[in-house]
């Protein structure tokens, strides 16, 4: 038995299809990753059946465990079930034809080779037989094994037809090239560039799935460079595409903020698998094009790009079908604060400034510091070392102040209810003024983060506002 078919599931599958006198094959990503000796992270197994995939799915599930629930999609002729860590999908071999204005194909029964032809790339068209007579035999009509050896992304059929039929495959080509560190064949890449406008018929949900996979790659910048070179970036992510280019006036130029941003993404990807922190890295300078100004005295500036950038995030997330929840707010917060530690590292670090940073960043302070360190992309090693050393000092001060004052996510010792009760007033402007005075006194180090000191500030501020404690 082939090394790829050593798991119990394949033994049972082989017994079922042989007993039913039906031909069936493992196909696609599972086979590719076996040959690459790559971890099957998702454990997705695709089975193509010459006949009814639904029937074989039911019989296989019953043999494995009669309690397994099989999910059937009759319109597509597919069925799937979960067994242990596996997600196993069965489909009858088919051939497809597309109408130009749609991604939805007309489907009819076909042979194994028909099914392999409809696959996106040669490396995903590889199949392994599950039949007793030739169990474990590879079926490779399009040279996929050679392409794996040569680290090449290539379509089984004419690439123009492949990408016109299903434009999402253009993104998948770039995603696989990024994930596997493969090269897209020149003819295939030229065809992507010629068909970029077809991507407009693909839903935002499917596009963001591919983008997220690119972002989670080991070196995601490879994917974004390919997206830009192909012309896809300007269509699917114009805000990022707008960062490209360098303006120069009177001999003064700014850096290319597109290449800077994807370098920051690469840097942070070495330190974290948190996809939202990676998104924050990619988008941290997203407002630089709209805040760019030039003056002869100081050169190029991007004042307020962190604040404007954070305000752009909801529209970007909404358009790209990213979640409009606490994940979005997390990205907004990091973008809004990403210059603060940098400013602190370049000046005398006061306890007050550290307290304010801790208070505003809260539990995300460590992620913010990772982002700031990733933002150092200078090729000047002395400058980079100096910045990192300054950040090390800021981290030490953060730990010191946190241990002493406990201001991360702190709630003032005197809350609004106590202010209302003390002065016998209703919720309103005065309550907010007093709460703010207490918070500012703690952050400025005027008082410790303790009840007695906070209550004293409350009474003093109340007196300034003409309020008298009730009961007097």
C-alpha positions as CSV (number, residue, x, y, z in Angstrom):
1,X,0.0,0.0,0.0
2,X,1.3,3.5,-0.8
3,X,2.6,5.5,2.1
4,X,-0.2,8.0,1.7
5,X,-2.8,5.3,2.3
6,X,-1.6,3.8,5.6
7,X,-4.5,5.3,7.7
8,X,-7.4,3.0,8.6
9,X,-9.8,5.1,6.7
10,X,-8.2,4.2,3.4
11,X,-8.3,0.5,4.2
12,X,-12.0,0.7,4.8
13,X,-12.6,2.8,1.7
14,X,-10.7,0.3,-0.4
15,X,-12.7,-2.6,1.0
16,X,-16.0,-0.8,0.4
17,X,-15.4,0.3,-3.2
18,X,-13.9,-3.1,-4.1
19,X,-16.9,-4.9,-2.6
20,X,-19.2,-2.6,-4.6
21,X,-17.2,-3.1,-7.8
22,X,-16.9,0.7,-8.1
23,X,-13.8,2.7,-9.0
24,X,-12.7,5.4,-6.5
25,X,-9.7,7.5,-6.0
26,X,-8.1,9.9,-3.4
27,X,-7.6,13.2,-5.3
28,X,-6.3,16.7,-4.7
29,X,-4.6,18.3,-1.8
30,X,-4.2,15.2,0.3
31,X,-2.2,13.5,-2.5
32,X,-0.2,16.7,-3.1
33,X,0.8,17.1,0.5
34,X,1.7,13.4,0.8
35,X,4.2,13.7,-2.0
36,X,5.6,16.9,-0.5
37,X,5.7,15.2,2.9
38,X,3.7,18.2,4.2
39,X,1.6,18.1,7.3
40,X,-2.1,17.6,6.6
41,X,-3.2,20.4,8.9
42,X,-6.9,20.3,8.0
43,X,-7.1,16.6,7.3
44,X,-9.5,17.1,4.4
45,X,-9.7,14.1,2.2
46,X,-11.4,14.3,-1.2
47,X,-12.7,11.0,-2.8
48,X,-13.8,10.9,-6.4
49,X,-16.1,8.0,-7.3
50,X,-16.9,6.8,-10.8
51,X,-20.5,6.5,-10.0
52,X,-22.5,7.7,-7.0
53,X,-20.3,9.4,-4.4
54,X,-23.3,9.7,-2.1
55,X,-23.9,5.9,-2.1
56,X,-20.2,5.2,-1.3
57,X,-20.1,7.8,1.4
58,X,-23.1,6.2,3.2
59,X,-21.6,2.7,3.0
60,X,-18.2,3.8,4.1
61,X,-19.6,5.7,7.1
62,X,-21.7,2.7,8.1
63,X,-18.6,0.5,8.0
64,X,-16.5,2.9,10.1
65,X,-19.2,3.7,12.7
66,X,-23.0,3.3,12.2
67,X,-23.6,6.5,14.3
68,X,-21.7,8.7,11.9
69,X,-24.0,11.3,10.3
70,X,-23.5,11.8,6.6
71,X,-24.3,15.2,5.1
72,X,-25.7,15.1,1.6
73,X,-25.7,17.8,-1.0
74,X,-27.9,16.3,-3.8
75,X,-27.7,19.4,-6.0
76,X,-24.0,18.9,-6.3
77,X,-23.9,15.1,-6.1
78,X,-21.6,15.2,-3.0
79,X,-21.7,13.9,0.5
80,X,-19.4,14.3,3.5
81,X,-18.8,13.1,7.0
82,X,-16.4,13.6,9.8
83,X,-14.5,10.7,11.2
84,X,-12.0,11.2,14.1
85,X,-9.9,14.1,12.8
86,X,-10.8,13.7,9.1
87,X,-13.3,15.6,7.0
88,X,-14.0,13.3,4.1
89,X,-15.9,14.4,1.0
90,X,-17.2,12.2,-1.7
91,X,-18.1,13.3,-5.2
92,X,-19.1,11.5,-8.4
93,X,-16.6,12.0,-11.2
94,X,-17.9,14.9,-13.3
95,X,-17.1,17.3,-16.1
96,X,-18.0,21.0,-16.0
97,X,-18.8,23.8,-18.5
98,X,-19.2,27.5,-17.6
99,X,-21.2,30.4,-18.9
100,X,-19.1,33.6,-19.1
101,X,-21.1,35.6,-16.6
102,X,-21.2,33.0,-13.9
103,X,-18.9,30.9,-11.6
104,X,-21.6,28.2,-11.4
105,X,-20.9,25.4,-13.9
106,X,-23.2,23.1,-15.7
107,X,-22.2,19.6,-14.4
108,X,-22.6,16.1,-15.9
109,X,-21.2,12.7,-15.1
110,X,-17.7,12.0,-16.4
111,X,-14.6,9.9,-16.2
112,X,-11.7,10.2,-13.8
113,X,-9.8,12.1,-16.4
114,X,-12.7,14.5,-16.9
115,X,-12.6,15.1,-13.2
116,X,-8.9,15.7,-13.2
117,X,-9.2,18.2,-16.1
118,X,-11.6,20.3,-14.1
119,X,-9.1,20.7,-11.2
120,X,-7.3,24.0,-10.8
121,X,-3.7,23.0,-11.0
122,X,-1.7,20.0,-12.1
123,X,-0.4,19.5,-8.5
124,X,-4.0,19.3,-7.3
125,X,-5.1,16.9,-10.1
126,X,-3.1,13.9,-8.8
127,X,-5.0,10.9,-7.8
128,X,-4.3,7.6,-6.0
129,X,-6.3,4.5,-6.7
130,X,-8.4,2.9,-3.9
131,X,-9.2,-0.2,-6.0
132,X,-7.8,-3.6,-5.0
133,X,-6.3,-4.3,-8.4
134,X,-4.1,-1.2,-8.5
135,X,-4.3,0.1,-4.9
136,X,-1.9,3.0,-4.3
137,X,-1.2,3.6,-7.9
138,X,-0.7,7.3,-8.9
139,X,-2.7,8.7,-11.8
140,X,-1.0,11.8,-13.2
141,X,-2.2,12.7,-16.7
142,X,-0.9,16.3,-16.6
143,X,2.6,16.0,-15.1
144,X,1.7,17.1,-11.6
145,X,4.5,15.0,-10.0
146,X,7.1,16.7,-12.2
147,X,5.6,20.1,-11.3
148,X,5.9,19.2,-7.6
149,X,9.5,18.3,-8.2
150,X,10.1,21.6,-10.1
151,X,8.0,23.6,-7.6
152,X,5.7,24.9,-10.3
153,X,2.1,26.1,-10.3
154,X,0.5,25.2,-13.7
155,X,-3.0,24.6,-14.9
156,X,-4.0,21.2,-16.4
157,X,-5.8,22.9,-19.4
158,X,-5.2,26.1,-21.2
159,X,-4.9,28.7,-18.4
160,X,-7.1,31.3,-20.0
161,X,-10.0,28.8,-20.0
162,X,-9.2,27.7,-16.4
163,X,-9.2,31.3,-15.1
164,X,-12.1,32.5,-17.1
165,X,-14.3,29.6,-16.0
166,X,-13.5,30.0,-12.4
167,X,-11.6,33.3,-11.6
168,X,-11.1,32.4,-8.0
169,X,-8.4,30.1,-9.3
170,X,-6.2,33.1,-10.0
171,X,-6.1,33.9,-6.2
172,X,-5.6,30.2,-5.4
173,X,-2.6,30.1,-7.8
174,X,-1.0,32.9,-5.8
175,X,-2.0,31.4,-2.5
176,X,-0.5,28.0,-3.3
177,X,2.7,29.7,-4.7
178,X,2.9,31.6,-1.3
179,X,2.2,28.6,0.9
180,X,4.4,26.2,-0.9
181,X,7.1,28.7,-2.0
182,X,6.4,27.6,-5.6
183,X,6.8,29.5,-8.9
184,X,3.8,30.2,-11.1
185,X,4.6,29.1,-14.6
186,X,5.1,32.1,-16.9
187,X,2.3,31.3,-19.3
188,X,-0.1,30.7,-16.3
189,X,0.9,34.0,-14.7
190,X,0.5,36.0,-17.9
191,X,-3.0,34.5,-18.2
192,X,-3.8,35.7,-14.6
193,X,-2.8,39.2,-15.6
194,X,-5.0,39.0,-18.8
195,X,-8.0,37.8,-16.8
196,X,-7.9,40.0,-13.7
197,X,-11.2,41.7,-14.5
198,X,-13.0,38.4,-14.2
199,X,-12.3,38.4,-10.4
200,X,-15.2,40.9,-10.1
201,X,-17.7,38.1,-10.4
202,X,-16.3,36.3,-7.4
203,X,-17.9,37.0,-4.0
204,X,-16.1,38.9,-1.3
205,X,-16.5,36.0,1.0
206,X,-14.5,33.7,-1.2
207,X,-11.9,36.3,-1.9
208,X,-11.3,37.0,1.8
209,X,-10.9,33.3,2.4
210,X,-7.9,33.2,0.1
211,X,-6.5,36.5,1.4
212,X,-6.6,35.2,4.9
213,X,-4.7,32.1,3.9
214,X,-2.1,34.2,2.2
215,X,-1.8,36.4,5.3
216,X,-1.2,33.2,7.4
217,X,1.6,32.0,5.3
218,X,5.2,31.9,6.6
219,X,6.3,34.8,4.3
220,X,3.0,36.4,3.2
221,X,4.7,39.3,1.3
222,X,5.3,36.8,-1.5
223,X,1.6,36.6,-2.1
224,X,1.0,40.4,-2.0
225,X,3.8,41.0,-4.4
226,X,2.3,38.5,-6.8
227,X,-1.2,40.1,-6.4
228,X,0.2,43.5,-7.2
229,X,2.3,42.3,-10.2
230,X,-0.7,40.5,-11.6
231,X,-3.0,43.5,-11.3
232,X,-5.4,41.7,-8.9
233,X,-4.5,43.9,-5.9
234,X,-6.0,47.1,-7.4
235,X,-9.3,45.3,-7.8
236,X,-9.7,43.3,-4.6
237,X,-7.8,45.6,-2.2
238,X,-7.4,49.1,-3.7
239,X,-6.6,50.7,-0.3
240,X,-3.5,48.6,0.0
241,X,-2.6,49.1,-3.7
242,X,-2.8,52.9,-3.1
243,X,0.2,52.6,-0.8
244,X,2.5,51.8,-3.8
245,X,5.0,54.2,-5.2
246,X,7.4,56.9,-4.1
247,X,7.0,60.6,-4.5
248,X,10.0,62.8,-4.7
249,X,10.3,66.6,-4.4
250,X,13.3,68.8,-4.2
251,X,15.5,65.7,-3.8
252,X,13.4,64.4,-0.9
253,X,11.5,61.1,-1.2
254,X,9.4,59.0,1.1
255,X,9.6,55.2,1.3
256,X,7.3,52.9,-0.7
257,X,4.6,52.3,1.9
258,X,3.3,49.2,0.2
259,X,6.6,47.3,0.4
260,X,7.1,48.7,3.9
261,X,3.7,47.4,5.0
262,X,4.2,43.9,3.7
263,X,7.7,43.8,5.2
264,X,6.1,44.6,8.6
265,X,3.7,41.8,8.0
266,X,6.6,39.4,7.3
267,X,8.3,40.6,10.5
268,X,5.4,40.0,12.7
269,X,4.6,36.7,11.1
270,X,7.9,35.4,12.5
271,X,6.5,36.1,16.0
272,X,2.8,35.3,16.0
273,X,0.0,33.2,14.4
274,X,-2.6,35.7,15.5
275,X,-4.3,36.6,12.2
276,X,-5.8,39.8,13.5
277,X,-2.3,41.0,14.7
278,X,-1.1,40.2,11.2
279,X,-4.0,42.2,9.7
280,X,-3.0,45.2,12.0
281,X,0.5,44.9,10.7
282,X,-0.7,45.0,7.1
283,X,-3.0,47.9,7.6
284,X,-1.1,50.0,10.1
285,X,-0.1,52.6,7.5
286,X,-3.2,52.3,5.4
287,X,-4.1,56.1,5.7
288,X,-0.7,57.4,4.6
289,X,-1.9,58.2,1.0
290,X,-4.7,60.4,2.4
291,X,-2.6,62.1,5.0
292,X,0.6,62.7,2.8
293,X,1.9,66.2,2.7
294,X,5.1,67.9,1.7
295,X,6.8,71.0,3.0
296,X,10.3,72.3,2.0
297,X,11.3,72.6,5.6
298,X,10.4,69.2,6.9
299,X,9.9,67.1,3.8
300,X,7.2,64.4,3.7
301,X,4.8,63.9,6.5
302,X,1.8,61.7,7.3
303,X,0.4,63.4,10.3
304,X,-2.6,61.7,11.9
305,X,-2.3,58.6,9.7
306,X,-2.7,56.4,12.7
307,X,-6.0,58.0,13.8
308,X,-7.4,58.3,10.2
309,X,-6.2,54.7,9.5
310,X,-8.2,53.3,12.5
311,X,-11.3,55.1,11.3
312,X,-10.9,53.5,7.8
313,X,-11.0,50.0,9.3
314,X,-14.8,49.5,9.6
315,X,-15.3,50.3,5.9
316,X,-12.5,48.1,4.8
317,X,-13.7,45.2,7.0
318,X,-17.3,45.7,5.9
319,X,-16.4,45.7,2.2
320,X,-14.1,42.7,2.5
321,X,-16.6,40.7,4.7
322,X,-14.3,40.6,7.7
323,X,-15.9,40.4,11.1
324,X,-17.4,43.7,12.4
325,X,-16.9,42.8,16.1
326,X,-14.2,42.8,18.8
327,X,-11.6,41.5,16.2
328,X,-12.2,44.7,14.1
329,X,-12.0,46.9,17.3
330,X,-8.7,45.1,18.2
331,X,-7.2,46.0,14.8
332,X,-8.5,49.5,15.1
333,X,-6.9,50.0,18.5
334,X,-3.5,48.7,17.5
335,X,-3.5,50.9,14.4
336,X,-4.5,54.0,16.5
337,X,-1.8,53.3,19.1
338,X,1.0,52.0,16.9
339,X,3.0,55.3,17.0
340,X,2.8,55.7,20.8
341,X,5.6,53.3,21.8
342,X,7.8,54.6,19.0
343,X,7.4,58.2,20.3
344,X,8.2,57.0,23.8
345,X,11.3,55.2,22.6
346,X,12.7,58.5,21.2
347,X,12.2,60.7,24.2
348,X,12.5,60.6,28.0
349,X,10.1,57.9,29.1
350,X,7.9,59.4,31.9
351,X,5.9,57.3,34.3
352,X,2.8,59.3,33.3
353,X,3.2,58.4,29.6
354,X,3.7,54.8,30.4
355,X,0.6,54.7,32.6
356,X,-1.5,56.2,29.8
357,X,-0.2,53.7,27.3
358,X,-1.0,50.8,29.6
359,X,-4.4,52.2,30.3
360,X,-5.3,52.7,26.7
361,X,-3.8,49.5,25.3
362,X,-5.0,47.3,28.2
363,X,-4.4,43.6,27.6
364,X,-3.3,44.3,24.1
365,X,-0.1,46.1,25.2
366,X,2.2,43.1,24.4
367,X,0.7,42.7,20.9
368,X,1.1,46.5,20.4
369,X,4.8,46.2,21.3
370,X,5.2,43.3,18.9
371,X,3.7,45.5,16.2
372,X,6.0,48.4,16.9
373,X,9.1,46.2,16.9
374,X,7.9,44.7,13.5
375,X,7.5,48.2,12.2
376,X,11.3,48.7,12.3
377,X,12.2,47.9,8.7
378,X,15.3,50.1,8.3
379,X,18.2,48.6,6.4
380,X,20.6,50.6,8.6
381,X,21.6,48.0,11.2
382,X,22.8,50.6,13.7
383,X,19.5,52.4,13.5
384,X,17.5,49.2,13.8
385,X,19.6,48.1,16.8
386,X,19.1,51.5,18.5
387,X,15.3,51.4,18.1
388,X,15.1,47.8,19.4
389,X,17.2,48.8,22.4
390,X,14.9,51.7,23.1
391,X,11.9,49.4,22.9
392,X,13.5,47.0,25.3
393,X,13.7,50.0,27.8
394,X,10.1,50.9,27.1
395,X,9.1,47.2,27.9
396,X,11.0,47.4,31.1
397,X,9.2,50.6,32.1
398,X,5.9,49.0,31.2
399,X,6.6,46.0,33.5
400,X,7.8,48.3,36.3
401,X,4.7,50.6,36.2
402,X,2.3,47.7,35.8
403,X,3.7,46.0,38.9
404,X,3.7,49.3,40.9
405,X,0.4,50.9,39.8
406,X,-1.7,48.2,38.3
407,X,-3.2,50.5,35.6
408,X,-3.7,48.0,32.8
409,X,-7.5,48.0,32.2
410,X,-7.9,49.6,35.6
411,X,-11.2,50.9,36.9
412,X,-11.0,54.0,39.2
413,X,-11.5,53.0,42.9
414,X,-14.5,55.5,43.0
415,X,-17.1,54.8,40.3
416,X,-20.1,56.8,39.0
417,X,-22.6,55.2,41.5
418,X,-20.6,56.4,44.5
419,X,-20.3,59.9,43.0
420,X,-24.1,60.0,42.5
421,X,-24.8,58.7,46.0
422,X,-22.2,61.0,47.7
423,X,-23.6,64.2,46.2
424,X,-27.2,63.2,45.8
425,X,-27.2,64.0,42.1
426,X,-28.5,62.4,38.9
427,X,-26.3,60.8,36.2
428,X,-25.0,63.6,34.0
429,X,-22.2,65.9,33.1
430,X,-20.9,66.4,36.7
431,X,-20.4,62.7,37.2
432,X,-18.3,62.5,34.0
433,X,-16.2,65.4,35.0
434,X,-15.4,63.9,38.4
435,X,-14.7,60.5,37.0
436,X,-12.3,62.0,34.5
437,X,-10.5,64.1,37.2
438,X,-9.9,60.9,39.2
439,X,-8.6,59.0,36.2
440,X,-6.3,61.8,35.1
441,X,-4.9,62.2,38.6
442,X,-4.0,58.5,38.7
443,X,-2.5,58.4,35.2
444,X,-0.5,61.5,36.0
445,X,0.8,60.0,39.2
446,X,-0.7,62.8,41.3
447,X,-2.4,60.1,43.5
448,X,-1.9,56.4,43.8
449,X,-4.5,54.0,42.4
450,X,-6.2,53.7,45.8
451,X,-9.7,54.3,47.2
452,X,-8.8,56.9,49.9
453,X,-6.9,59.1,47.5
454,X,-9.5,58.8,44.8
455,X,-12.3,59.8,47.1
456,X,-10.4,62.9,48.2
457,X,-10.1,64.0,44.5
458,X,-13.8,63.3,44.1
459,X,-14.7,65.6,47.0
460,X,-12.3,68.3,45.8
461,X,-13.7,68.3,42.3
462,X,-17.2,68.2,43.6
463,X,-16.6,71.3,45.6
464,X,-15.2,73.1,42.5
465,X,-18.5,72.2,40.7
466,X,-20.5,73.6,43.6
467,X,-21.6,70.2,44.8
468,X,-22.1,69.4,48.5
469,X,-22.0,65.8,49.9
470,X,-25.5,64.7,50.9
471,X,-26.2,64.5,54.6
472,X,-24.4,67.7,55.4
